[in-house]
Amino acid sequence: MKNVIIVGCGSYMDSTYGCPGEWRCLKASAFGEGEFSEPARVIAFVRCECPGRATIATIKMAIKLSNVKPDEIYLSNCFFKSNVECPYFKAEDFAKILEETFGVKVHFGTHNYV
């Protein structure tokens, strides 16, 4: 089973656009649905908070505290597929930073639920 970290958009989750945060991403990961090719163990669900500067440090802390290195990182639907785009950076650019920093593949999106 792969160990994964999911990064969600905290602003989107807090703004009541329909994402309550977490449960759809966690369900998809547990059952290997949506963008997950197999069931995965979520070692951290990190909320990116505007303007996103602390997210890398938060992920590093999650890895340190869990003592588990992720095999993959997923940018949640609210981070990557929402109609409200991040005003600070593009998801593709952020994914590149994550891949360079942590040396793991970054996926775009998590689930196909409505």
C-alpha positions in Angstrom: 0.0 0.0 0.0 1.4 3.4 -1.0 1.8 6.2 1.6 0.4 9.5 0.3 -0.1 13.1 1.3 -3.1 15.0 0.1 -2.9 18.8 -0.2 -6.2 20.7 -0.1 -7.0 24.3 -0.6 -7.9 25.6 2.8 -9.5 28.8 1.4 -11.8 26.7 -0.9 -12.8 24.4 1.9 -13.6 27.3 4.2 -15.6 29.2 1.6 -18.5 26.8 1.4 -18.2 26.1 -2.3 -19.4 22.6 -1.7 -16.2 20.9 -0.5 -16.5 20.0 3.2 -12.8 19.1 3.1 -11.3 15.7 3.3 -14.1 13.1 3.3 -14.3 12.6 -0.5 -10.5 12.6 -0.8 -10.1 10.2 2.0 -12.8 7.9 0.7 -11.2 7.8 -2.8 -7.8 7.0 -1.3 -9.1 4.3 0.9 -10.9 2.5 -1.9 -8.5 3.2 -4.7 -11.1 5.3 -6.6 -10.8 8.4 -8.7 -7.2 9.4 -9.3 -5.9 6.6 -7.0 -4.9 3.5 -8.9 -5.1 1.4 -5.7 -6.0 1.9 -2.1 -3.6 4.2 -0.3 -2.7 5.1 3.2 -3.0 8.9 3.8 -0.2 9.9 6.2 -1.2 13.6 6.1 -4.0 15.8 4.8 -2.4 19.3 4.6 -4.5 22.4 4.1 -2.7 25.0 1.9 -3.4 28.3 3.5 -3.1 31.5 1.4 -0.6 32.5 0.2 0.8 29.0 0.5 4.2 29.8 1.8 4.0 27.6 4.8 2.7 24.5 3.0 6.1 23.1 2.2 7.1 23.5 5.8 3.8 21.9 6.9 4.4 18.9 4.7 8.0 18.6 6.0 6.6 18.6 9.6 4.0 16.0 8.7 6.6 13.7 7.3 8.9 14.3 10.4 6.1 13.7 12.9 4.7 10.6 11.1 8.2 9.3 10.4 6.9 8.1 7.1 8.1 9.4 3.7 5.2 9.6 1.2 5.4 7.6 -2.1 3.2 10.2 -3.8 1.5 13.6 -3.2 -2.0 14.4 -4.4 -3.3 17.9 -5.0 -7.0 17.6 -4.1 -9.8 18.5 -6.4 -10.4 21.8 -4.6 -6.8 22.6 -5.1 -6.5 21.6 -8.8 -10.0 21.4 -10.3 -12.0 24.1 -8.6 -13.5 27.0 -10.5 -11.9 29.4 -8.0 -8.2 29.5 -9.1 -5.4 30.2 -6.7 -4.4 33.9 -7.1 -0.8 33.1 -5.9 0.4 30.4 -8.1 -0.6 27.8 -10.7 -1.2 24.2 -9.5 1.3 22.9 -12.1 4.0 25.2 -10.8 3.3 24.2 -7.2 3.4 20.5 -8.2 6.9 21.0 -9.7 8.1 22.6 -6.4 6.7 19.7 -4.5 8.3 17.1 -6.8 11.7 18.9 -6.6 11.5 19.3 -2.8 10.3 15.8 -1.9 11.4 13.7 -4.8 8.0 12.0 -5.3 5.3 12.1 -8.1 2.6 14.7 -7.7 -0.9 13.9 -9.0 -3.6 16.3 -10.0 -7.0 15.6 -8.4 -8.2 13.0 -6.0 -11.8 11.8 -6.7 -14.6 11.7 -9.3 -17.5 12.2 -6.8 -20.0 15.0 -7.3 
